[in-house]
Amino acid sequence: MRKEKGWKEIPEGGLIVEPGNAREYNTGSWRSSRPIRDEEKCTNCLICWIYCPDSSIIVKDNEIVEIDLEHCKGCGICATECPVKAIKMVPEGEAE
């Protein structure tokens, strides 16, 4: 369990003192919409991977293998940027 910092230990706002720490925080529970990828439409252009602010598009050997739903916040940037519309955003309650 992570010990919370006291006010004297918290750095000034806007500073990144621990780069690369986003993986420590599962933020998928914030999501109200979930990205669903149509594997048949997807051309593996990786534009969604480039634009995803949460690094939730998992790529292996230059192909998308999954979407990391533990970190995806459901912003929909991947669906907006997909040139072949292979990703659609579905309300969380309607997702499989």
Summary of the structure (lengths in Angstrom):
residues: 96
radius of gyration: 16.0
end to end distance: 31.3
largest distance: 52.8
contacts: 198
relative contact order: 0.26
helix: 21%
strand: 20%
